[in-house]
Amino acid sequence: MITPHQSLKTRLRNGETVTGIFITEFRTPNIGLILDAAGYDFAIFDMEHCSFTMQDLSNIVPGFRGCRCQPLVRVPAIRREFFQSVLDIGITGIVVPMIESAEEVRECTAMMKYPPHGKRGLSFCCPHTLFQEHDREIYTNTANEHLLLVVQIETATAFKNLDSILSEPGIDVAFIGNTDLSLSLGTPNNLETGPIHDAVRYILQTAMSKKIVGGGNFVDPKFVGQFYNDGLRFISLDSDVERLIIGLKTGLETVQSVLPKK
């Protein structure tokens, strides 16, 4: 059960900056403990591009219980079966890719929230309640208040409709997919100068003006620092595979650097 002191939403409302990672391959039940030990705040399990199943997530998500690091899921589409099932295994929030309209935001919030604010179905016989009975009004109000909705802004259409999208209530994080956005706009993915740099800044500033947290996949420290004053507070550091490859290469290069040259 989500409680205020565990809520990523509460931390973001308090002005904290949170850092996390996309999980694309690792299926160990201990991934929550591993990420917690490393100091991460959240993990996003990617069901959009990767092969995670509900069975995979059912085995992994309980390992986050009691951790500071919190699990989120990027769903593949705005459909009830994706929202209901992943919420009921006890995740902290949902990331929705390719949002392009205010209507889509309304669909997302309706599926995430219990009545009267939405249409999420209620069952206490699921992991999200620890299989315990609760006061229904308290439980549904708490869930409605603390579940996190992250919408991805990553198409030319979304950029065009940005103001109406971010004017919808219920959005907690506007997460910029700058790679897909650059492809959609037909411009180079250059965060230092040019159209994508300006678009990222505009999205973050628009979100901040509407009291929505800005987010994105900004691994390079110079970009994190550059966009911080524009409202960047929800930061993803690549994926588990990318971090693993970097670590493996660094270890190999360290050993090779001290070996005799042939």
N, C-alpha and C positions, 0 to 999 in steps of 0.2 A: 504493500500500500504506500502511495506517495504521501510523504509528510513534508511540511514546509521547510524543516531544517535540512532535508535531503534534496530539495528542489533546485535544479539548474536555473529554473525561471526566477526563483527568489534571489539567487546569487547574481544573475544578470540584472535584475531590477535594482540590486544594491550597487551596481556599477562595476562589478568584478569583470575581469577578462578571463575567459575560460579557453582552454586548449584541448584538442582531441585529435582523433585519427579515424580514418576510414578502415574498416576491417573487411578485407576482400577474400581472404583465403584461410586464415587460422580458425580452426574449429575446436580448439581445446576448451573444456569447461573452465580452465584456469585463466583464460585470457583476461577476465575482469580483475583478478588478483594481480596478474602481471602488469597490466596497465596502471592499476592503482599504485603498485610499488614504484613504477616509473614516474608517477606524479601527474598522469593525465586526468582530465576532468570528465571527458566523455568519449564514447566509441560509437561510430556510426556503422552499423552492419548494412552492407550494400546489397539490396535485393534488386536494384535496377540493372546493374551491369554484371553481377556475379551470381553464383549458383547456390546461394544459401536457400535452404528450405525451412518450412515451419518446424520440422523435426530437428534440424540443426539448431535453430534459435531456441527451441524448447530445452535443449540440452545445455546451451551456453549461457543464456540470460540469467538463470538462477545463481550462477557463479559471481554475479555482480552484487548480490545482496549484501548489504553492510559496507560496500565500498564507496569511497568518495567518487570514483569514476562511475559514470552512469551510461547505460546502454540506450541508444536510439536506433531506429531502423529507417533506411531510405527505401521507401516502397516503390514498386515498378510502375504503378498507375494509381489514379484516384478511383478506387473501387472499394466498396464496403468490406469485401472479404479480406483485403489486404490490411485495412485499418483495424477492423474488429479483432482479428486473430492476433496480430502483433501486440496490440494494446493489452489484450487479456493474458499474455505471457509475462507482463510486468515491466515493459519498457518505460522509459522516461519521456520519450517524445518521438515524433515522426518527422522525417525530412521528405519533402515532396519535390521531385524534379520537374523541370519544364513547366512551371506555372506561367500562364499567359493571360489570365483574366481574373477580375474580381469574383465572377461567378464560380470559378474553380476554387478560390479561397473559401467561399461560403460552403461549398460542398465538403471541403476538408474539415472545416470547423464543426460542421453538423455531424460528421462521422466520428469526430474525436470527443465531442461533448455529450454528456447525458442530458436528457430532458430536464427542464424546459428549454435549455439552450442549444440542444442538438438532438440527434436521434440514435446515439450509441446505445446498443442493447446492454442490459445489466445481468451479470451472473456472478455470484459470489463463489461458485465452485470452480475457480480458476486460479492460476499462480499469482495474478496481480493482487489478489486479496489475501494471499497466504492461505487460501482455502478456509477462511474464517468468516463468520457472520459479522457485519458491522451495522451501525446505525446508517440506514440508507441515505438519509438526507445529508449527514455529515460526510459520508464517504463520497457521494457523487459531487457534492460541492467542492471537496478537497481535490478530487481528480480533475474536475473542470478547471479549477484555479491553477493547478501546478503542472499539468501536462504541457509539453513544449511543442509548438508548431513552427517548423523551419521551412520556409518556402524558398525554392531556388529560382533566381532571376538569371536566365541564361539563354534567352533568345531575343531576336530583334523585336518580336511582337510584345514580349514582356517588357522590354525597355520602352517601347512606345506607350504601353498601358501602365507604366510604373506607378503613376500617381493614383489611379483608380485601384490598382492591386493593393498598394500599401495603405490605402484609406480604409480597407476592410478591417473590422475588429477581429481579434483572435490571433493575428500574426505576432510571433515573438522574435523571430530572427529572419532577416532578409539575407539569404546566403547567395553570394555571387559565384556563378559558374563561368569564370572569365574565359576558359578555353572554348566551351561551347558558344559563349556569347560572341567571341571573336570570329568563330566560324560563321555564325548566323549573320553577323554584321558585315562579313567579308573583309575584315581588317586583320592585320597581324596581332598576335597575342603578346603585345609589348606593354608591360606594366610601368615602364619607365617614362615613356612619352607616347603621344599619339591618341587615337580614338578610344582604345580600350582603357588606357590610364584615365582619361577624362570620364568615360562611362562608369568605371568603378567608383571614382570619386563622387560622381553625381548620384549613383544608387545609394552609396553609404550616407551621403548628406541628406538625401530625401528621406531615407529610413530614419535617420536621427531626428529629423524635424517632426516626424510622426511618433517619436518615442519608441521606435523599433530598433532592436540591436542589429548591427551590421555584422555579417560573417563572410568567410571565404577561405579558400585553400591557399594561404600565403606563407610558404615555408621560408622564403628568404627574409631574414630579419630586417633588411632595409625597407621591404614593402610593408611589413607589420608596423614598423615605426612610422613610415610615410603616411599610412592610412589610419593610424590610431586616432588622430584628432578628428577624423571624419566619422568616427563612431564604430570602428572595427573592434569588436569585443569577443567574437565567437570565431576561433581560429582553428582550422584543421591543418594538421601537419602531414600531408600526403596519406599513404596507406601502410598497412602492416608489411606488405611485400616490398614496397619501396624502401621503408626503414630497414628491413632485413637485408636487402641487397646492399644498401649503403654501408651498413655495419659489417657485412661480410667482406666487402671490397676494402674497407678501411683496415680491417684486421689482416687481410692478405697483403696489402701494400706495406703495412708496418713491418711484417716479417721479411718481405722481399727487399725492403730498403736496407736491411742489415746483412743480407746474404752476400757472399763474394760475387763480384761481377765476372761472368765468363768471358 
